[in-house]
Amino acid sequence: MLKKQFLKTKPVCKVTFSLPASVQGESVHLVGDFNEWSEVSMPMKRQKDGSFTLVINLEKGKEYQFRYLVNGAEWHNDWEADRYVPNPFSGDNSVVSTVDTGEESDDGE
């Protein structure tokens, strides 16, 4: 699940990435364009309900491809992503768009 906040005073969008507790895993990493597809640089934090979350700032006006890596071996998409694009491994990548359409909330930071 994705939650976006467009900041008025900065050219960034604060994006909360969440993977539900129904996806069983000991560890989850966020992997995508924004971290050069590093499988270790962005570990997600397990919440009390068993879900995993991570908040990052992404530059406004762009689209980023990403996936979740569970237990270092299983790739998962975000089924509430803005859209999907084929990847070279016979699957799809999730896409998050930081183009401000005025529909997302703004926290005024």
MIMIBA-179330 format. One record per residue: residue in three letters; residue number from 1; x, y, z of N, C-alpha, C, CB in turn. Coordinates in nm, 3 decimals. Last residue first. Glycine has a CB too. Layout:
N
type, seq, n.u, n.v, n.w, ca.u, ca.v, ca.w, c.u, c.v, c.w, cb.u, cb.v, cb.w
ALA, NUM, X, Y, Z, X, Y, Z, X, Y, Z, X, Y, Z
...
//
This chain:
109
type, seq, n.u, n.v, n.w, ca.u, ca.v, ca.w, c.u, c.v, c.w, cb.u, cb.v, cb.w
GLU, 109, 0.448, 2.084, 0.550, 0.588, 2.098, 0.593, 0.666, 2.176, 0.493, 0.654, 1.962, 0.614
GLY, 108, 0.183, 2.034, 0.482, 0.225, 2.172, 0.502, 0.368, 2.189, 0.550, 0.135, 2.236, 0.596
ASP, 107, 0.082, 1.793, 0.408, 0.096, 1.816, 0.551, 0.153, 1.954, 0.583, 0.184, 1.710, 0.611
ASP, 106, -0.161, 1.720, 0.183, -0.040, 1.797, 0.200, -0.027, 1.830, 0.347, -0.042, 1.925, 0.111
SER, 105, -0.301, 1.438, 0.005, -0.298, 1.532, 0.115, -0.163, 1.601, 0.123, -0.330, 1.461, 0.247
GLU, 104, -0.370, 1.424, -0.350, -0.310, 1.371, -0.228, -0.307, 1.480, -0.122, -0.168, 1.316, -0.256
GLU, 103, -0.461, 1.561, -0.572, -0.553, 1.471, -0.504, -0.500, 1.420, -0.369, -0.584, 1.354, -0.592
GLY, 102, -0.282, 1.704, -0.716, -0.368, 1.780, -0.627, -0.464, 1.692, -0.548, -0.445, 1.882, -0.705
THR, 101, -0.103, 1.563, -0.854, -0.229, 1.588, -0.924, -0.325, 1.670, -0.839, -0.295, 1.457, -0.963
ASP, 100, 0.228, 1.552, -0.877, 0.125, 1.607, -0.789, 0.001, 1.644, -0.871, 0.178, 1.731, -0.713
VAL, 99, 0.396, 1.264, -0.934, 0.339, 1.379, -1.005, 0.222, 1.428, -0.920, 0.294, 1.341, -1.152
THR, 98, 0.512, 1.039, -0.843, 0.516, 1.155, -0.754, 0.475, 1.282, -0.829, 0.656, 1.171, -0.693
SER, 97, 0.403, 0.705, -0.863, 0.415, 0.834, -0.931, 0.416, 0.946, -0.827, 0.299, 0.854, -1.033
VAL, 96, 0.536, 0.386, -0.855, 0.480, 0.494, -0.774, 0.508, 0.624, -0.849, 0.540, 0.497, -0.628
VAL, 95, 0.486, 0.063, -0.981, 0.529, 0.200, -1.011, 0.459, 0.294, -0.913, 0.496, 0.239, -1.159
SER, 94, 0.613, -0.274, -0.974, 0.519, -0.173, -0.929, 0.575, -0.035, -0.963, 0.490, -0.186, -0.775
ASN, 93, 0.696, -0.483, -1.248, 0.740, -0.397, -1.138, 0.625, -0.305, -1.102, 0.867, -0.316, -1.176
ASP, 92, 0.631, -0.823, -1.345, 0.601, -0.680, -1.348, 0.666, -0.611, -1.230, 0.449, -0.657, -1.346
GLY, 91, 0.813, -1.075, -1.527, 0.718, -1.030, -1.427, 0.689, -0.883, -1.446, 0.771, -1.056, -1.285
SER, 90, 1.038, -1.165, -1.668, 0.906, -1.226, -1.691, 0.805, -1.193, -1.582, 0.920, -1.377, -1.702
PHE, 89, 1.246, -0.991, -1.621, 1.250, -1.123, -1.557, 1.115, -1.193, -1.564, 1.293, -1.110, -1.411
PRO, 88, 1.240, -0.729, -1.706, 1.309, -0.827, -1.792, 1.313, -0.968, -1.735, 1.449, -0.781, -1.817
ASN, 87, 0.897, -0.621, -1.637, 1.041, -0.619, -1.612, 1.108, -0.728, -1.696, 1.072, -0.640, -1.461
PRO, 86, 0.619, -0.410, -1.724, 0.691, -0.538, -1.736, 0.839, -0.520, -1.702, 0.677, -0.595, -1.878
VAL, 85, 0.465, -0.207, -1.474, 0.536, -0.217, -1.601, 0.609, -0.350, -1.606, 0.635, -0.098, -1.620
TYR, 84, 0.175, -0.064, -1.323, 0.273, -0.172, -1.331, 0.339, -0.168, -1.469, 0.207, -0.311, -1.304
ARG, 83, 0.064, 0.201, -1.099, 0.055, 0.120, -1.220, 0.165, 0.016, -1.217, 0.066, 0.209, -1.349
ASP, 82, 0.050, 0.268, -0.831, -0.014, 0.356, -0.930, -0.029, 0.287, -1.065, 0.067, 0.485, -0.947
ALA, 81, -0.026, -0.017, -0.616, 0.065, 0.076, -0.685, -0.011, 0.159, -0.787, 0.181, 0.000, -0.753
GLU, 80, -0.148, -0.207, -0.472, -0.215, -0.077, -0.476, -0.124, 0.029, -0.539, -0.258, -0.034, -0.335
TRP, 79, 0.014, -0.423, -0.465, -0.108, -0.436, -0.545, -0.193, -0.311, -0.542, -0.190, -0.552, -0.496
ASP, 78, 0.342, -0.430, -0.507, 0.244, -0.357, -0.428, 0.116, -0.353, -0.509, 0.294, -0.212, -0.390
ASN, 77, 0.496, -0.754, -0.548, 0.453, -0.623, -0.595, 0.363, -0.558, -0.492, 0.381, -0.634, -0.730
HIS, 76, 0.776, -0.939, -0.432, 0.634, -0.907, -0.424, 0.610, -0.769, -0.482, 0.582, -0.915, -0.278
TRP, 75, 1.008, -1.205, -0.442, 0.972, -1.071, -0.490, 0.821, -1.054, -0.485, 1.025, -1.048, -0.634
GLU, 74, 1.206, -1.379, -0.213, 1.073, -1.371, -0.276, 1.042, -1.226, -0.315, 0.964, -1.426, -0.181
ALA, 73, 1.462, -1.351, -0.093, 1.442, -1.445, -0.203, 1.310, -1.428, -0.278, 1.449, -1.583, -0.150
GLY, 72, 1.492, -1.211, 0.142, 1.605, -1.214, 0.050, 1.585, -1.300, -0.072, 1.724, -1.260, 0.122
ASN, 71, 1.246, -1.195, 0.271, 1.341, -1.300, 0.312, 1.458, -1.316, 0.214, 1.268, -1.432, 0.325
VAL, 70, 1.122, -1.015, 0.001, 1.089, -1.080, 0.128, 1.187, -1.195, 0.151, 0.941, -1.132, 0.128
LEU, 69, 1.131, -0.716, -0.151, 1.208, -0.840, -0.144, 1.190, -0.900, -0.005, 1.359, -0.816, -0.177
TYR, 68, 0.908, -0.532, -0.350, 0.945, -0.571, -0.215, 1.019, -0.704, -0.222, 0.820, -0.581, -0.123
ARG, 67, 0.987, -0.291, -0.607, 0.930, -0.417, -0.561, 0.974, -0.439, -0.417, 0.974, -0.537, -0.652
PHE, 66, 0.952, -0.017, -0.844, 0.997, -0.079, -0.721, 0.931, -0.214, -0.700, 0.969, 0.012, -0.602
GLN, 65, 1.003, 0.280, -1.033, 0.969, 0.138, -1.030, 1.025, 0.079, -0.901, 1.024, 0.063, -1.156
TYR, 64, 0.871, 0.605, -1.027, 0.974, 0.515, -0.979, 0.922, 0.371, -0.981, 1.020, 0.554, -0.836
GLU, 63, 0.832, 0.915, -1.187, 0.777, 0.783, -1.161, 0.893, 0.691, -1.126, 0.696, 0.729, -1.285
LYS, 62, 0.812, 1.263, -1.080, 0.875, 1.147, -1.143, 0.793, 1.021, -1.117, 1.019, 1.129, -1.091
GLY, 61, 0.735, 1.484, -0.931, 0.727, 1.491, -1.076, 0.789, 1.375, -1.149, 0.790, 1.615, -1.122
LYS, 60, 0.962, 1.506, -0.649, 0.832, 1.526, -0.714, 0.845, 1.521, -0.865, 0.771, 1.660, -0.672
GLU, 59, 1.172, 1.258, -0.509, 1.161, 1.382, -0.586, 1.025, 1.389, -0.655, 1.275, 1.394, -0.689
LEU, 58, 1.078, 1.111, -0.200, 1.110, 1.096, -0.342, 1.088, 1.230, -0.412, 1.025, 0.984, -0.407
ASN, 57, 1.152, 0.996, 0.118, 1.121, 1.113, 0.037, 1.167, 1.088, -0.105, 1.188, 1.241, 0.096
ILE, 56, 0.998, 0.713, 0.282, 1.111, 0.779, 0.217, 1.061, 0.902, 0.142, 1.184, 0.681, 0.120
VAL, 55, 0.914, 0.479, 0.525, 0.882, 0.611, 0.470, 1.008, 0.669, 0.409, 0.824, 0.705, 0.581
LEU, 54, 0.795, 0.151, 0.550, 0.912, 0.236, 0.535, 0.867, 0.367, 0.471, 1.024, 0.167, 0.449
THR, 53, 0.665, -0.146, 0.711, 0.653, -0.012, 0.652, 0.789, 0.055, 0.642, 0.556, 0.075, 0.735
PHE, 52, 0.487, -0.453, 0.738, 0.616, -0.386, 0.726, 0.595, -0.250, 0.661, 0.717, -0.472, 0.644
SER, 51, 0.271, -0.619, 0.979, 0.298, -0.556, 0.849, 0.438, -0.495, 0.853, 0.190, -0.448, 0.815
GLY, 50, 0.228, -0.697, 1.238, 0.295, -0.791, 1.149, 0.323, -0.736, 1.010, 0.214, -0.912, 1.136
ASP, 49, 0.137, -0.512, 1.414, 0.035, -0.596, 1.350, 0.095, -0.697, 1.251, -0.068, -0.509, 1.277
LYS, 48, 0.366, -0.371, 1.484, 0.306, -0.461, 1.583, 0.204, -0.556, 1.522, 0.240, -0.380, 1.693
GLN, 47, 0.585, -0.382, 1.193, 0.493, -0.316, 1.285, 0.432, -0.419, 1.381, 0.381, -0.241, 1.207
ARG, 46, 0.915, -0.389, 1.080, 0.797, -0.468, 1.114, 0.715, -0.391, 1.218, 0.838, -0.610, 1.168
LYS, 45, 1.051, -0.176, 0.837, 1.033, -0.202, 0.979, 0.904, -0.280, 1.003, 1.031, -0.070, 1.058
MET, 44, 1.272, -0.263, 0.568, 1.145, -0.212, 0.616, 1.127, -0.255, 0.762, 1.027, -0.264, 0.527
PRO, 43, 1.590, -0.160, 0.448, 1.509, -0.256, 0.522, 1.381, -0.189, 0.572, 1.589, -0.315, 0.640
MET, 42, 1.753, -0.066, 0.201, 1.630, -0.010, 0.258, 1.546, -0.116, 0.328, 1.548, 0.057, 0.149
SER, 41, 1.981, -0.201, 0.106, 1.996, -0.065, 0.159, 1.870, -0.008, 0.227, 2.036, 0.027, 0.049
VAL, 40, 1.964, -0.453, -0.016, 1.993, -0.446, 0.128, 1.985, -0.305, 0.187, 2.129, -0.502, 0.152
GLU, 39, 1.941, -0.454, -0.286, 1.857, -0.549, -0.214, 1.879, -0.544, -0.063, 1.885, -0.689, -0.264
SER, 38, 1.919, -0.177, -0.496, 1.995, -0.242, -0.388, 1.900, -0.330, -0.307, 2.064, -0.135, -0.295
TRP, 37, 1.825, -0.035, -0.713, 1.786, -0.176, -0.699, 1.874, -0.251, -0.598, 1.795, -0.245, -0.835
GLU, 36, 1.884, 0.230, -0.668, 1.961, 0.157, -0.769, 1.945, 0.005, -0.753, 2.109, 0.194, -0.761
ASN, 35, 1.693, 0.347, -0.518, 1.813, 0.301, -0.448, 1.899, 0.211, -0.536, 1.774, 0.227, -0.320
PHE, 34, 1.496, 0.420, -0.698, 1.542, 0.523, -0.605, 1.662, 0.479, -0.522, 1.429, 0.563, -0.513
ASP, 33, 1.417, 0.187, -0.831, 1.496, 0.288, -0.901, 1.565, 0.384, -0.804, 1.407, 0.367, -0.997
GLY, 32, 1.426, -0.056, -0.555, 1.373, 0.013, -0.672, 1.470, 0.110, -0.735, 1.250, 0.085, -0.636
VAL, 31, 1.306, -0.222, -0.270, 1.407, -0.223, -0.375, 1.351, -0.151, -0.497, 1.451, -0.369, -0.411
LEU, 30, 1.278, -0.274, 0.067, 1.222, -0.198, -0.044, 1.333, -0.180, -0.146, 1.165, -0.058, 0.004
HIS, 29, 1.277, -0.588, 0.232, 1.351, -0.471, 0.185, 1.276, -0.407, 0.070, 1.495, -0.511, 0.142
VAL, 28, 1.196, -0.777, 0.515, 1.148, -0.720, 0.389, 1.233, -0.598, 0.357, 0.996, -0.682, 0.398
SER, 27, 1.212, -1.079, 0.704, 1.270, -0.951, 0.665, 1.211, -0.908, 0.531, 1.424, -0.960, 0.656
GLU, 26, 1.038, -1.284, 0.752, 1.122, -1.240, 0.863, 1.183, -1.104, 0.833, 1.232, -1.343, 0.891
GLY, 25, 0.698, -1.308, 0.638, 0.840, -1.291, 0.617, 0.911, -1.248, 0.744, 0.865, -1.190, 0.509
GLN, 24, 0.396, -1.332, 0.467, 0.479, -1.386, 0.575, 0.626, -1.365, 0.543, 0.449, -1.536, 0.598
VAL, 23, 0.157, -1.115, 0.407, 0.280, -1.161, 0.343, 0.374, -1.203, 0.454, 0.345, -1.049, 0.251
SER, 22, -0.024, -1.022, 0.588, -0.058, -1.147, 0.519, 0.061, -1.202, 0.438, -0.178, -1.124, 0.426
ALA, 21, 0.055, -0.774, 0.668, 0.098, -0.888, 0.750, 0.068, -1.021, 0.684, 0.031, -0.882, 0.886
PRO, 20, 0.143, -0.576, 0.372, 0.053, -0.627, 0.476, 0.109, -0.750, 0.549, -0.081, -0.663, 0.415
LEU, 19, 0.369, -0.318, 0.339, 0.342, -0.454, 0.294, 0.260, -0.520, 0.404, 0.476, -0.535, 0.264
SER, 18, 0.398, 0.018, 0.240, 0.353, -0.080, 0.339, 0.326, -0.213, 0.272, 0.227, -0.031, 0.412
PHE, 17, 0.558, 0.329, 0.219, 0.541, 0.198, 0.156, 0.502, 0.099, 0.265, 0.673, 0.152, 0.082
THR, 16, 0.492, 0.659, 0.202, 0.492, 0.548, 0.297, 0.462, 0.420, 0.220, 0.389, 0.571, 0.413
VAL, 15, 0.661, 0.936, 0.082, 0.587, 0.816, 0.045, 0.605, 0.710, 0.154, 0.634, 0.762, -0.093
LYS, 14, 0.663, 1.270, 0.031, 0.689, 1.172, 0.136, 0.600, 1.051, 0.108, 0.661, 1.232, 0.280
CYS, 13, 0.808, 1.432, -0.231, 0.685, 1.365, -0.191, 0.724, 1.262, -0.086, 0.610, 1.299, -0.314
VAL, 12, 0.972, 1.749, -0.273, 0.967, 1.605, -0.251, 0.827, 1.560, -0.215, 1.064, 1.565, -0.141
PRO, 11, 1.070, 2.016, -0.267, 1.034, 1.951, -0.394, 1.031, 1.799, -0.382, 1.132, 1.992, -0.504
LYS, 10, 0.908, 2.181, 0.010, 1.020, 2.103, -0.044, 0.976, 2.035, -0.173, 1.070, 1.998, 0.059
THR, 9, 0.681, 2.302, 0.102, 0.806, 2.377, 0.111, 0.927, 2.305, 0.056, 0.832, 2.412, 0.252
LYS, 8, 0.470, 2.120, 0.070, 0.464, 2.253, 0.006, 0.600, 2.320, 0.000, 0.368, 2.342, 0.081
LEU, 7, 0.483, 1.778, -0.008, 0.523, 1.885, 0.081, 0.527, 2.017, 0.007, 0.658, 1.855, 0.143
PHE, 6, 0.248, 1.531, -0.040, 0.326, 1.627, -0.117, 0.355, 1.746, -0.025, 0.251, 1.672, -0.248
GLN, 5, 0.237, 1.208, 0.062, 0.216, 1.344, 0.111, 0.308, 1.436, 0.031, 0.244, 1.355, 0.266
LYS, 4, 0.088, 0.889, 0.008, 0.174, 0.998, -0.038, 0.135, 1.129, 0.028, 0.167, 1.011, -0.190
LYS, 3, 0.107, 0.547, 0.058, 0.046, 0.670, 0.106, 0.142, 0.783, 0.071, 0.017, 0.665, 0.262
LEU, 2, 0.046, 0.224, -0.070, 0.121, 0.349, -0.079, 0.040, 0.463, -0.019, 0.158, 0.380, -0.224
MET, 1, 0.084, -0.117, 0.000, 0.000, 0.000, 0.000, 0.088, 0.124, 0.000, -0.095, 0.000, 0.121
//
